[in-house]
Amino acid sequence: MKNINGNKFLAIGLSLLGFLFVMACDKDDKKEYEERVETEILTGSWSDVSISAVKLSGKVVTVENGSEISKVGFSYWEQGKLSTRQTIEVDLAEDKTFTVSLDELDSYTQYAYVAFAIQGDTKVEGDVLTFRTLISTEVKDPEATNGGFDSLSFSSVYLKGSYTTGNSNNSEVTFLYWEKEKEELNNPLTAKTETEPDFSIHGKALHLKPGTEYRFCVVALNEVGIGYSDTVDFTTNKMVYVNNQATGDANGSTWEHAFTSIKTAAEESPEGAELWVMAGTYEEVKIPLKNEVDIYGGFSGTETSLEQRDWEANLTIIDGGATGLVNDKQLFEHKYSSKSQASVLDGFTLQHGSHWGGGAIYCRRGSPSIRNCIFKNNWGKVGAAIIFQHGNSEIINCQFLDNIATANAGAINVHEGTNLYVENSVFRGNTASNEGGALFGQGSEAIYKDCVFEDNEGGKGGIIFFNGACAKFINCQYSNNVGKDGRLCSGKYSSDDCCPL
């Protein structure tokens, strides 16, 4: 029994020692595993490039307790042609760098290469880099040639050119452009460019100012110098074309590629642009009146100047589609600006617009010039056709026909802070349920010269109602205007030198 018990204790002791030994081994293996890191290759760079040779560099990083590096080297090939791939092994220096000099390369050819190291059964590669051999042995200054431009529009132009790299691999090429009136090449803009294998270059300059003269050139540079082409001038178009029947690119550059929406054209046009709108009917509302963006209708599509258009023959209609007083059918709007807005609206028929204030146009802090326009069958609570507030506006050679206000101003409400000049215009058949069959003035001043007022009707004032305002009528004609209060002019005007009817 003693031997048996002794053997039993011996067996238990040996088992315990074995367990502790295994645990110790596992601990050591785990520690070694945690400390080991995979080999890392740092592909260095290339240097000493010539027409047929180059020097490649690399570096290897390993852990101290890792397996030995058995091989290092480079693989290289003509870029785009993996079938030409070649591999060369080299010696590893004490600082773990390695280099190789390649020769018998083809001149002016793009190559790709990668450094590698073999550690045990594992091959690790660095990043792929590229280089191009030279045309000749001496790096020369680059050269650039201006190829001109085309596809000129109101806000963009397509630039062209060519260049040589001066047989350098470290070369860049681009377009520079700037406003000519600034003349000096200070802080020029850079066009996004693309190059071709034949050393041609093209790019597009965007966000230009309409009707502005620019100057541009091609610039090429390398590590030893810079080359400029001759400069070339161009002037952007002022015209932005609108034609709701166009089927082109809808960018406004030509009649073929015209915007199909007046609203879109106005929203995308910068200051200085002129919108030329082809004859037709445009069912649109809420078109913005923007600073120094002029909108002209009456084009047939053959004109090259404003003088050639015939707005009476080529009717250009903007139709809001309203048949009564609603709040979302206003044709044009401009409001809440911090500065006075100067723009032109010329050559349109504006009809079936509707809004609580200004069925066709609501203009706050704006100073548009409205010419050769017909306002008919528009609705508004205040100012069936137009309401002006804070600005200096003019209306020339326009007609206001059969517009209806449910409160005041059958045609125009001239509101506070406004100075309005109206000449050679007709007000016919406009009605207001309350005040001012055609006109209403409040805290404003207006002049009406050589105008005709016929068949207008208002609750108070068949033609006009004043609320602390002034209006002067010069050489105007009046016929069959009716005020239910028996007066053509009612209300309180601001001073004795005003001339109510």
Secondary structure, 3 states (H helix, E strand, C coil): CHHHHHHHHHHHHHHHHHHHHHHHHHHHHHHHHHHCCCCEEEEEEEECCCCCCEEEEEEEECCCCCCCEEEEEEEEEECCCHHHCEEEEECCCCCCEEEEEECCCCCCCEEEEEEEEEECCEEEECCCEEEECCCCCCCCCCEEEEEEEECCCCCCEEEEEEEECCCCCCCEEEEEEEEHHHCCCCCCEEEEEEECCCCEEEEEECCCCCCCEEEEEEEEEECCEEEECCCEEEECCCEEEECCCCCCCCCCCCCCCCECCHHHHHHHCCCCCEEEEECEEECCCCEECCCCCEEEEEECCCCCCHHHCCCCCCCEEEECCCCCCCCCECCEEECCCCCCEEEEEECCEEECCEEEECCCEEEECEEEEEECCEEECCEEEECCCEEEECEEEEEECCEEECCEEEEECCCEEECCCEEEEEECCEEECCEEEEECCCEEEECCEEEEECCEEECCEEEECCCEEEEEEEEEEECCEEECCEECCCCCEEEEECCCCCCCC
